Amino acid sequence: MSRDRGGAQSANQVQTVSLCKEEIDQHEIHGFLRRSQGNPVSRILRLVILPWAISAILSHGAMAENFPQFPHLPLSEAGPTLGHELNMGVAAQPPNGRHSDSLGCRSKTPVEQPLQTIERVSGEESGPRIAEPMVFDLIRPLGAKRGEREVNVLGLVPLRRESSRVNDIQDPLGLVRRSPDHEMIEWAPEIEYAVCDGVAIEFEVPMENSRVEAYKGAAQFSFGTALNHRFIHGAQAILQYGRDSSVWTTTGLYLAGFRFNDTWSVFGMLGGRGEVFGPVADKEAEFLSNVTLFADVTERMVLGVETNLNHVIGGGTGVLFMPQVHYEIDRYWMIQGGVGARLTTGLTIPVVGFRVIREF
């Protein structure tokens, strides 16, 4: 009903403007005729132009009514006018809706803030949307937009209380290798932020129960897409300081994801980790890999099978096998959970994993 009343008001306004213009035009013509009395040229003009002018005035109202009308937009949707932009000193945006700041980072505009779930829409504009592994997650999805923020907590709960040593390393199955094993919950709160499009940073605090075991910082870079935007890749670098061992550890990973179709996708990581500084004589180096197969079963639910492998050069090998489910509660909240097992030489521990995510 409001749209009908608005259309009637617009038609009345057009008719009123048309009648006013007719009166003004007729008044100007009569004045012109009075001033042209006795002028032969004016008499000729009266005979030629006057009929055309009268017909144009009479048809003016009908033309105004038949002229196509643009849809009415509220000011909130229409946005600022050019005059407002000039008065406020705001330059017009480029066609792609972005501009760069002093650091060269492209800013995110309101056009790039969709109403869908953030986890679904984050990533390359033309690239594949691939979920993140639950245990060895990313720093926001590859291709994340500048300004995206996330806080999350990972938890790993062993289903069998058993402490052991592998390669003379305490707590080899925990989040921090060279740390005492208290046979309790391993968990890690972290915060992530995309400083530029495709560039994100992270700070994480691995813990066991209430005891802080390490401090970890990381950065992630997106390289782009290929294969008709079904493939996306990037890299991640991690620096970690262990509080108990006072050892600094660095990690470098190549990241790649591929979407097969609307349902199936896969994500992989490949790289190494090494102890670089600290009061440890036998510093270790490890080969790392992660492969996770995903299936999008609904708009909000993804199933996955994650496999983490780490091999200490000159030492043993460990594997984490973790089937998992991801569920998006709403635009900002997501929960992930799974049940799997950690396997090493002579040791297998069943484990429950979960991650709670809040996005901004």
QUIKA-V778521 format. One record per backbone hydrogen bond with DSSP energy under -1.0 kcal/mol. NH is the residue of the N-H (numbers start at 1). CO is the residue of the C=O. Records with the same first field share a line. If there is no record, write none. Layout:
NH = CO, CO
//
This chain:
5 = 1
6 = 2
7 = 3
8 = 4
9 = 5
10 = 6
11 = 7
12 = 8
13 = 9
14 = 10
15 = 11
16 = 12
17 = 13
18 = 14
19 = 15
20 = 16
21 = 17
22 = 18
23 = 19
24 = 20
25 = 21
26 = 22
27 = 23
28 = 24
29 = 25
30 = 26
31 = 27
32 = 28
33 = 29
34 = 30
35 = 31
36 = 32
37 = 34
39 = 36
43 = 39
44 = 40
45 = 41
46 = 42
47 = 43
48 = 44
49 = 45
53 = 49
54 = 50
55 = 51
56 = 52
57 = 53
58 = 54
59 = 55
63 = 59
64 = 60
65 = 61
66 = 62
78 = 74
79 = 75
85 = 81
86 = 82
87 = 83
88 = 84
90 = 85
97 = 94
101 = 105
104 = 101
107 = 99
112 = 109
113 = 110
118 = 331
121 = 117
122 = 118
137 = 135
144 = 141
147 = 194
148 = 145
150 = 192
151 = 358
152 = 190
153 = 356
154 = 188
155 = 354
156 = 186
157 = 352
159 = 350
162 = 160
166 = 169
169 = 166
174 = 171
179 = 177
186 = 156
187 = 207
188 = 154
190 = 152
191 = 203
192 = 150
193 = 201
194 = 148
196 = 199
198 = 144
199 = 196
200 = 220
201 = 193
202 = 218
203 = 191
204 = 216
205 = 189
207 = 187
208 = 211
209 = 185
211 = 208
213 = 206
214 = 206
215 = 241
216 = 204
217 = 239
218 = 202
219 = 237
220 = 200
221 = 235
222 = 198
223 = 233
224 = 233
226 = 231
230 = 227
231 = 226
232 = 257
233 = 224
234 = 255
235 = 221
236 = 253
237 = 219
238 = 251
239 = 217
240 = 249
241 = 215
242 = 247
243 = 213
246 = 242
248 = 277
249 = 240
250 = 274
251 = 238
252 = 272
253 = 236
254 = 270
255 = 234
256 = 268
257 = 232
258 = 266
259 = 230
260 = 264
261 = 264
265 = 294
266 = 258
267 = 292
268 = 256
269 = 290
270 = 254
271 = 288
272 = 252
273 = 286
274 = 250
275 = 284
276 = 248
277 = 248
280 = 278
283 = 281
286 = 273
287 = 311
288 = 271
289 = 309
290 = 269
291 = 307
292 = 267
293 = 305
294 = 265
295 = 303
296 = 263
297 = 301
298 = 301
302 = 326
303 = 295
304 = 324
305 = 293
306 = 322
307 = 291
308 = 320
309 = 289
310 = 318
311 = 287
312 = 316
313 = 285
315 = 312
318 = 310
319 = 343
320 = 308
321 = 341
322 = 306
324 = 304
325 = 337
326 = 302
327 = 335
328 = 300
329 = 333
330 = 333
334 = 357
335 = 327
336 = 355
337 = 325
338 = 353
340 = 351
341 = 321
342 = 349
343 = 319
344 = 347
347 = 344
349 = 342
351 = 340
352 = 157
353 = 338
354 = 155
355 = 336
356 = 153
357 = 334
358 = 151
359 = 332
360 = 149
//
